[in-house]
Amino acid sequence: MAKKSKPRRKAFYKSIPKVELHRHLEGSLRLSTMMEIAKTYDLDLPKKAEKFRPLVQVVDGEPYTFQNFLAKFTTLRLFYQSPEVIKQITRETIADAAEDNVRYMELRFTPVALTRIKDFPLADAMDWVIETAEEAAEEHGVQTRLIASVNRHESVELAEEVMQLAVDRKDSSIVGLDLAGSEADFPGEEFGGIFKEGKESGLRITIHAGEWGGPENIEMAIKKLGAERIGHGVRILEDPKVIDLAQEHKVTFEVCPTSNHQSGIFPSIDEHPLLKMVEAGLGVTVNTDDPSISQIALSDEYELACETLSLDRKVLRETVLYAARAAFLPDGRHDGLVASLEKEFAKNKKKK
């Protein structure tokens, strides 16, 4: 059978109904929107796209290191100039997901990042995101849940405040708590008490680990932070004991191949262990991380997984359904999501 042409192949991956468990709001801003904000608020940034882009997106010729990748967020924090801006980027992120046939998304956002440039109250910023996300999800037909994220390099006191605000809002679309940031410099063990309290109060827990740090960080995230899901976790294959631990606890891995390459974990995308993780029997999902920074959509990650990393298309379908089952939804809500995805997969198959 002849291989699909590139346009047909792209159309195929776009047509797939998708589940996104690991996408950061702050890494999802449209370039055009950022340039518009810079102009409106007279930010001291380049006016031309070719000079503006490298400040907020990974471009050809840059070093692929976690320092370079995280540096984009320093510039990104300049854009949250008003409640209207925060609402706009939330709406646009969900609209962009809908355009890429994402059916269910858990969008994580960092309240501290959204508030610091203008010193907005954390509670207000969280409410702006929650209210706008709920409206946009209804408008665009993307089931959207929110995960509040805290950074390792910021204080435990700030993290505690965010956790409590999230707990207070768990009857809205807030479903989880996340720990992110520079894992290489800040492992994060000191946040254990906060995540324990959050989990006991009804929040679900996902932790960035095994990305820029080794598998010992995954072990710590599971044992001491109560992680049900691991953001990235691509270094787990370095320690068979941690593989066993993850399988014992039925931990899900939110893998983001392009981001893992651009942030310097693997010198070549061909070295990415996505397929090996699947073959090891780990619960793997495919995600974007920061689609704007990486200049990708989830369709691109699906295509990369299959066409470059040799994941079978049938296995990709299973990872989508697995992601639906691993979603931070109340018991009894997963079956409906899985059934709707299976129905759409069957419909697409008949069209081929």
C-alpha positions in Angstrom: 0.0 0.0 0.0 1.4 3.4 -1.0 2.4 5.7 1.8 0.1 8.7 2.3 1.4 12.0 0.9 2.5 14.5 3.5 -0.7 16.7 3.2 -2.9 13.6 3.4 -0.8 12.3 6.3 -1.2 15.6 8.2 -4.9 15.6 7.5 -5.1 12.0 8.9 -3.5 12.9 12.2 -5.6 16.1 12.5 -8.8 14.1 12.0 -8.0 11.8 15.1 -10.1 12.7 18.1 -7.6 13.7 20.8 -7.0 13.8 24.6 -4.5 16.2 26.0 -3.4 15.7 29.6 -0.3 17.9 29.7 -0.6 21.4 28.2 0.5 24.6 29.9 -1.6 27.8 29.5 1.5 29.9 29.7 3.1 28.0 26.9 0.1 28.2 24.6 -0.1 31.9 23.7 -0.5 32.7 20.0 2.5 34.7 18.6 0.1 37.2 17.0 -1.6 37.8 20.3 1.7 38.3 22.1 2.8 40.9 19.5 -0.6 42.6 19.9 -0.3 42.7 23.7 3.3 44.1 23.4 2.0 46.9 21.1 -1.1 47.7 23.2 0.9 47.8 26.5 4.0 49.4 25.0 6.3 46.5 26.2 10.0 46.9 25.5 10.1 44.1 23.0 11.0 43.9 19.3 8.3 45.0 16.8 9.3 42.5 14.1 8.3 38.9 14.3 11.7 37.5 13.3 13.3 39.2 16.3 10.3 38.8 18.6 9.8 35.0 18.0 13.1 33.8 19.6 12.2 35.4 22.9 9.1 33.2 23.2 9.5 30.2 20.9 12.2 27.7 20.2 13.7 28.5 16.7 16.3 26.8 14.5 19.9 27.3 15.6 19.2 27.7 19.3 20.8 25.4 21.9 18.4 22.7 22.9 18.9 23.0 26.7 16.5 23.2 29.6 17.9 26.6 30.4 17.1 27.9 27.0 13.6 26.4 27.1 12.7 27.8 30.5 14.1 31.2 29.5 11.1 31.7 27.3 8.9 31.8 30.3 10.8 34.8 31.6 9.5 36.8 28.6 6.1 35.2 28.7 5.5 36.5 32.2 5.5 40.1 30.7 2.3 39.6 28.8 -0.2 39.1 31.7 -1.0 42.8 31.8 -4.7 42.7 32.6 -7.7 40.5 33.4 -8.7 40.9 29.8 -5.4 39.5 28.5 -5.6 36.5 30.8 -9.1 35.8 29.7 -8.2 36.2 26.0 -5.3 33.7 26.2 -7.5 31.2 28.0 -10.2 31.5 25.3 -7.7 31.2 22.5 -5.9 28.2 24.0 -9.2 26.3 24.1 -10.2 27.5 20.6 -6.9 26.2 19.3 -7.3 22.9 20.9 -10.8 22.6 19.4 -9.4 23.4 15.9 -7.0 20.5 16.3 -9.8 18.0 17.2 -9.0 17.8 20.9 -12.1 16.4 22.6 -10.9 16.5 26.2 -8.1 18.6 27.7 -6.6 19.2 31.1 -5.1 22.6 30.9 -2.6 23.5 33.7 -1.9 27.0 34.6 0.5 28.7 37.1 -1.4 31.4 39.1 1.9 32.9 40.4 3.1 33.4 36.8 -0.1 35.1 35.8 -0.2 37.6 38.7 3.4 38.7 39.4 3.9 41.4 36.7 0.8 43.4 37.9 0.5 42.0 41.4 -3.0 40.6 40.8 -4.5 38.6 43.7 -4.0 34.9 43.1 -7.6 34.2 43.8 -8.8 36.7 41.2 -6.5 35.3 38.5 -7.6 31.8 39.2 -11.2 32.8 38.9 -10.6 34.6 35.6 -9.1 31.4 34.2 -11.8 29.2 35.6 -14.7 31.3 34.4 -13.3 31.9 30.9 -12.2 28.2 30.5 -15.7 27.0 31.4 -17.3 29.4 28.9 -14.8 28.6 26.1 -15.2 24.9 26.7 -18.9 25.1 26.2 -18.5 27.3 23.1 -16.0 25.1 21.4 -17.1 21.7 22.5 -13.9 20.7 24.3 -14.3 19.2 27.7 -11.8 21.2 29.7 -10.5 20.6 33.3 -7.9 22.8 35.0 -4.8 21.9 37.0 -3.2 24.5 39.2 0.6 24.4 38.9 3.3 25.6 41.3 7.0 26.0 40.7 9.8 24.3 42.5 11.9 27.4 42.6 9.2 29.4 44.3 8.4 29.3 48.0 6.5 26.6 49.8 4.3 29.3 51.3 3.2 30.4 47.8 2.5 26.8 46.8 0.4 26.3 50.0 -1.7 29.4 49.1 -2.3 28.1 45.5 -3.2 24.6 46.8 -5.7 26.0 49.3 -7.3 28.3 46.6 -7.5 25.3 44.3 -9.2 23.2 47.1 -11.7 26.0 47.6 -12.5 25.8 43.9 -12.6 22.1 43.4 -16.3 22.2 42.8 -15.6 24.2 39.6 -13.4 22.9 36.8 -10.3 22.7 39.0 -9.4 19.1 39.3 -5.7 18.8 40.2 -2.4 20.1 41.5 1.0 20.1 39.6 4.6 20.7 40.5 6.7 22.1 37.7 9.9 24.1 37.1 13.6 23.3 37.1 13.7 19.7 38.4 17.5 19.7 37.9 18.0 22.4 40.5 15.0 21.9 42.7 13.9 18.3 43.2 10.8 19.4 45.2 10.7 17.0 48.2 9.9 19.9 50.6 6.4 20.3 48.9 5.4 16.9 50.2 3.1 18.2 53.0 1.3 20.5 50.6 0.6 17.8 48.0 -0.5 15.4 50.7 -3.0 17.9 52.1 -4.2 18.8 48.6 -4.8 15.1 47.8 -6.6 14.5 51.0 -8.8 17.5 50.2 -9.8 16.0 46.8 -7.3 17.3 44.3 -5.7 14.9 41.9 -1.9 15.0 41.7 0.5 15.2 38.7 4.2 15.9 39.1 6.9 16.9 36.6 9.7 14.4 37.2 12.2 12.3 35.3 12.6 15.0 32.8 15.8 16.9 33.6 16.4 14.8 36.7 16.8 11.0 37.0 14.4 8.2 37.8 15.0 8.9 41.5 12.8 12.0 41.2 10.0 9.8 39.8 10.3 7.6 42.8 10.1 10.6 45.1 7.1 12.0 43.2 5.2 8.7 43.7 6.2 7.9 47.2 6.4 11.4 48.8 4.2 13.7 46.7 1.5 11.1 45.9 1.8 11.4 42.1 -0.9 9.6 40.1 0.5 10.9 36.9 4.0 12.0 36.0 4.7 14.9 33.6 7.3 13.6 31.1 9.0 10.8 33.1 11.1 9.9 30.1 14.2 8.9 32.2 12.4 6.1 34.0 13.9 3.5 31.8 17.3 4.1 33.6 16.0 2.2 36.7 14.0 -1.0 36.4 13.0 -0.7 40.1 11.3 2.6 39.4 9.5 1.0 36.4 8.2 -1.7 38.7 7.1 1.0 41.2 5.2 3.0 38.5 3.5 -0.2 37.3 2.6 -1.2 40.9 1.0 2.2 41.5 -0.6 2.3 38.0 1.0 5.7 37.3 0.3 7.4 33.9 3.1 9.2 32.0 2.3 12.5 30.2 5.0 12.3 27.5 5.8 15.3 25.3 8.3 14.2 22.6 9.1 17.6 20.9 9.5 19.4 24.2 11.7 16.6 25.5 14.0 17.1 22.5 14.0 20.9 22.5 14.7 21.0 26.3 17.9 19.0 25.8 17.0 15.6 27.3 17.7 13.8 24.0 20.3 15.2 21.5 18.3 13.6 18.7 14.5 13.1 18.4 15.3 9.6 17.2 16.6 8.8 20.7 13.3 9.5 22.3 12.1 6.5 24.4 8.4 6.8 23.7 8.2 3.4 22.0 10.4 1.7 24.6 8.2 3.1 27.4 5.2 1.6 25.7 7.0 -1.7 25.2 8.0 -1.7 28.9 4.3 -1.8 29.8 4.1 1.8 31.1 0.9 3.8 30.9 1.9 6.3 28.2 0.0 9.3 26.8 1.2 11.8 24.1 0.9 15.5 24.7 2.3 18.9 23.6 3.5 20.5 26.9 3.9 24.1 25.4 2.5 24.1 21.9 3.4 27.8 21.2 6.9 27.6 22.5 7.5 24.4 20.5 5.5 25.7 17.5 3.4 22.5 17.3 -0.1 21.1 17.7 -1.1 17.8 19.2 -1.6 16.5 15.7 2.1 17.1 15.1 3.0 15.1 18.2 0.8 12.2 17.0 2.4 12.3 13.6 5.9 12.4 15.2 5.1 9.5 17.4 4.1 7.3 14.5 6.1 8.5 11.6 9.4 9.2 13.4 9.3 7.2 16.6 7.7 4.1 15.1 4.6 3.9 17.3 2.0 1.8 15.5 -1.1 3.8 14.6 -3.3 1.2 16.4 -1.2 1.7 19.5 -1.6 5.5 19.1 -5.3 5.0 19.2 -4.9 2.9 22.4 -2.9 5.7 24.0 -5.7 8.2 23.2 -8.2 5.9 24.9 -5.8 5.2 27.8 -5.5 9.0 28.3 -9.2 9.3 28.5 -9.2 6.6 31.2 -6.4 8.4 33.1 -8.2 11.8 33.0 -8.8 13.4 36.3 -12.6 12.9 36.1 -14.9 11.6 38.8 -15.5 7.9 38.9 -18.2 7.0 36.4 -17.3 9.8 34.0 -14.6 8.1 32.1 -16.8 5.5 30.3 -18.7 8.2 28.5 -15.6 9.9 27.3 -14.0 6.6 26.1 -17.3 5.6 24.4 -17.5 8.9 22.5 -13.9 8.6 21.3 -14.4 5.0 20.2 -17.4 6.0 18.3 -15.5 8.7 16.5 -12.6 6.4 15.8 -15.0 3.9 14.2 -16.6 6.6 12.1 -13.2 7.8 10.9 -12.3 4.2 9.9 -15.3 3.9 7.8 -14.4 7.0 5.9 -11.0 5.7 4.9 
